[in-house]
């Protein structure tokens, strides 16, 4: 895949860029770009899409993505209604794709960071104590200047090298085969699914939105996301079910309906296939773990 031809978001006179993001909701566009990106969610919830992987996100979500890895942090529907008074807050750092290719950074002392940057082609999720440390360091960086800001960045990257709190996100075989011109097409499909997954979602309508025949769309979607459209839709619904099992008092039948499943038996079967436990077991495990740390 050719790199997208576009102007970088990093000015020529800067080594990297850090920005604080405060808005009603995060960027709604599924996209990819030539820079590395380190992003932490300080406020906001929804569903995160990275390459061929998706999962719910909430406050504390911290992810490092490599160049041209597609991503989207899609806030829940209620964030898009001003009447709800909700908002989001995050901090993002952009690094150029040639960050370690010049001068002192090419020396062997930076080999660990260089290897970690290579791994970020699959996306890296940071959890645990490493997450907490890096989040605080990113907050501090907003107030640093000059070389102090660069030193802080290197400390952050060094923390991610060999940290047990870092895990790769996309499947090992994932390759971004999307073209720059296809961003809108995939973005519209994602938007269609996220707006309608609680009700009826059809392959026919997704193909129409993409301006493709149903058979062509099926091939196109699987080649881009490493799964069929049906599998993707089920994952979106199961992800929302997990969120409701965590955050609501709805019973299992109500959750199944809220997530777009028309029969309880189908919901239970698909949930167990993907989560290796029943919805009841999943909720109990979460509540037991929550009680243990409270």
Order of alpha helices (4+ residues) and beta strands (2+ residues): beta-beta-beta-beta-beta-beta-beta-alpha-beta-alpha-alpha-beta-alpha-alpha-alpha-alpha-alpha-alpha-alpha
